[in-house]
Amino acid sequence: MIEIDNVSKWYGDFRVLNDCSTGVDKGEVVVVCGPSGSGKSTLIKCVNGLEPFQEGKITVDGVSVGDKSTNLPRLRSQIGMLFQNFELFPHMTALENICLAQTKVLERKPDEAIERGMKLLERVGLVEHAAQRPGPVVPIQDSPAPSVRAPSRRRRSRAPRPSMGRAWAEQGRKVARPGGFEPPTPRSVV
């Protein structure tokens, strides 16, 4: 599904990624953990083609991320990811935040996006917050609502917030795998 093979990246003279290699199977939930500044977000951005890398190879479902002929917008429309700051739009409700990519990127009809969004909010126990906006009074920004936004796009893979641990991996499995079987134990990639 996702193969990272000896990936290295520099910002000027600073080497932020040093020969990183790992694989992520379809449906697997992976948490990338490490201290601040260790390259967690950079690695995830490289997987999605948001950051170029200088050495190595990244493939997503057989498609080379670093290949100049790769249609990155199309590839990105199939990959869900979360970063340290969830960046929910403060002027939009939780449901509107969840539906935005569905209607703009995947061109779903609003009714279908709302139906999918409500099902995902229900799955994580936040349906009662669907009409609320994130902010200091309503703790949607720090809740699982942002984790619902990525899978609402029917993605190929999902990378939880890099600095979070087991709790977010548990939440990710809940969103990524509705159903009756026990998912594999999350693993950390450093």
Secondary structure, 3 states (H helix, E strand, C coil): CEEEEEEEEEECCEEEEEEEEEEECCCCCEEECCCCCCCHHHHHHHHCCCCCCCEEEEEECCEECCCCCCCHHHHHCCEEECCCCCCCCCCCCHHHHHHHHHHHCCCCCHHHHHHHHHHHHHHCCCHHHCCCCCCCCCCCCCCCHHHHHCHHHCCCEEECCCCCCHHHHHHHHHHHCCCCCCCCCCEEEC
